[in-house]
């Protein structure tokens, strides 16, 4: 599924999942603790009234309904997300987590439910560089990144010189802090996948723009402690939601109809 309008050429798609929608497991009302960061719109965030909303909340509610379990939500930082799930403090983690081989050593992943591309965000009046190569060529230009994330590694290995301590990478604890640094001129570039990048640009009313071509694509999945008995049921629910159009409807709601900042 290629999104148009809000996302333009930056494609975000439901991935083909091999499983077919059949009768789903019944978890008999079991309580499942789901942890998130609430810092990654439109997947999960706090709206103007302070309510936790987003694509992943809607998806998890539907998964819980189909599998007959009760969700208890908790909140943690990105840095603590994977370690805390790996240690069994929570049953499921959701915060737009990219599936990587390294992370598979610490947690189990669901089947991917979204694919997104890494995009370069700059201020709307930026004219000093137009792509990754021209950014890298100017040693005075800075990029913001959240350590341990896919944008951080894309900055290091796809734009700069492979040095994770390169002083041109200004590290922030949250994506939002890095984006604010971009807006105020403290850095010159930040990276995000298309799920968030296009939304922030659309909400900026010309204050931000996307340049260059996508740097990489990434697949998102829910995470579980290693060996969790929830992986197979959740995968079955994801497959059933793809088969009956529910995932397409969530994409339309959160990536086409929804506008950042409203």
Residue pairs with C-beta under 8 A, 6 or more apart in sequence:
1 13
1 14
1 248
1 251
2 11
2 13
3 10
3 11
3 12
3 13
3 251
3 255
3 256
4 256
5 256
6 198
6 199
6 202
6 255
6 256
6 259
7 194
7 198
7 255
7 256
8 198
10 117
10 119
10 194
10 197
10 198
10 210
10 214
11 115
11 117
11 194
12 114
12 115
12 116
12 117
12 193
12 194
12 195
12 251
12 255
13 114
13 115
14 113
14 114
14 115
14 242
14 247
14 248
14 251
15 111
15 112
15 113
15 114
15 115
15 219
17 111
17 112
17 235
17 238
17 239
17 242
18 239
19 111
19 235
19 236
19 238
19 239
20 239
20 243
21 236
21 239
21 240
21 242
21 243
21 244
22 236
22 240
24 66
24 67
24 233
24 236
24 237
24 240
25 67
25 232
25 233
25 236
26 67
26 68
27 67
27 68
27 69
27 233
28 68
29 68
29 69
29 70
30 68
30 69
30 70
31 69
31 70
31 71
31 72
32 64
32 69
32 70
32 71
32 72
32 91
32 92
32 230
33 71
33 72
33 73
33 74
33 90
33 91
33 92
34 60
34 71
34 72
34 73
34 74
34 90
34 91
34 92
34 93
34 94
35 73
35 74
35 75
35 76
35 81
35 84
35 85
35 89
35 90
35 92
35 93
35 94
36 44
36 52
36 56
36 73
36 74
36 75
36 76
36 93
36 94
36 95
37 44
37 75
37 76
37 77
37 78
37 81
37 95
38 44
38 45
38 46
38 52
38 75
39 45
39 78
39 95
39 174
39 175
39 176
40 54
40 95
40 96
40 175
40 195
40 196
41 54
41 196
41 199
41 260
42 54
42 55
42 195
42 196
42 199
42 254
42 255
42 258
42 260
43 54
43 55
43 56
43 94
43 95
43 96
43 195
43 196
43 220
43 254
44 52
44 53
44 54
44 55
44 56
44 57
44 94
44 95
44 96
45 52
45 53
45 54
46 52
46 53
47 53
52 73
54 254
55 195
55 250
55 251
55 253
55 254
55 255
56 94
56 95
56 96
58 250
58 253
58 254
59 113
59 241
59 247
59 250
60 71
60 92
60 94
61 71
62 237
62 241
62 246
63 234
63 237
63 238
63 241
64 70
64 71
66 237
66 240
66 241
67 233
67 234
67 236
67 237
74 90
76 84
76 90
77 173
77 174
78 95
78 146
78 148
78 149
78 174
79 147
79 148
79 173
81 93
81 95
81 97
81 223
82 93
82 97
82 103
82 106
82 107
82 223
83 106
84 90
84 93
85 92
85 93
85 107
85 223
85 224
85 225
86 106
86 107
86 225
86 226
87 225
88 225
91 224
91 225
91 228
91 230
92 222
92 223
92 224
92 230
92 234
93 107
93 222
93 223
93 224
94 222
94 223
96 114
96 193
96 195
96 196
96 220
97 103
97 109
97 220
97 221
97 222
97 223
98 149
98 150
98 193
98 218
98 219
98 220
99 109
99 112
99 218
99 219
99 220
99 221
100 150
103 109
103 223
106 226
107 223
107 224
107 225
107 226
108 223
108 224
108 225
108 226
108 227
108 228
108 231
109 221
109 222
109 223
109 224
109 231
110 221
110 222
110 223
110 224
110 231
110 234
110 235
110 238
111 221
111 235
111 238
111 239
112 219
112 220
112 221
113 220
113 221
113 222
113 238
113 247
114 195
114 219
114 220
115 217
115 218
115 219
115 220
116 193
116 194
116 195
116 217
116 218
116 220
117 193
117 194
117 214
117 215
117 216
117 217
117 218
118 150
118 151
118 154
118 158
118 191
118 192
118 193
118 194
118 214
118 215
118 216
118 217
118 218
119 191
119 192
119 193
119 194
119 197
119 198
119 210
119 214
119 215
120 131
120 132
120 135
120 189
120 191
120 210
120 211
120 212
120 215
121 179
121 182
121 189
121 190
121 191
121 192
121 197
121 200
121 201
121 208
121 209
121 210
122 129
122 182
122 188
122 189
122 208
122 209
122 210
122 211
123 182
123 183
123 185
123 188
123 207
123 208
123 209
124 204
124 206
124 207
124 208
124 209
126 188
126 209
126 211
128 134
128 138
128 141
128 188
129 135
129 137
129 138
129 141
129 188
129 189
129 211
130 211
130 212
131 211
131 212
131 213
132 158
132 159
132 212
132 215
135 141
135 143
135 159
135 188
135 189
136 159
136 160
136 161
139 168
141 168
141 188
141 189
142 168
142 169
142 170
142 186
142 187
142 188
142 189
143 155
143 159
143 160
143 168
143 169
143 170
143 187
143 188
143 189
143 190
143 191
144 169
144 170
144 171
144 172
144 177
144 178
144 179
144 181
144 182
144 186
144 187
144 189
144 190
145 151
145 152
145 155
145 169
145 170
145 171
145 172
145 178
145 190
145 191
146 152
146 171
146 172
146 173
146 174
146 175
146 178
147 171
149 175
150 193
150 216
150 218
151 175
151 190
151 191
151 192
151 193
152 164
152 169
152 171
154 191
154 215
154 216
155 169
155 191
156 162
156 163
156 164
156 166
156 169
158 215
158 216
159 215
160 166
160 168
160 169
170 178
170 181
170 186
170 187
172 178
172 181
175 190
175 192
175 196
178 187
178 190
179 190
179 200
181 187
181 190
182 188
182 189
182 190
182 208
183 207
183 208
191 197
191 215
192 200
193 218
194 214
195 220
195 255
197 210
198 210
199 255
199 258
199 259
199 260
200 208
200 260
201 208
201 209
201 210
202 259
202 260
203 259
203 260
203 261
222 234
224 230
224 231
224 234
238 247
240 246
241 247
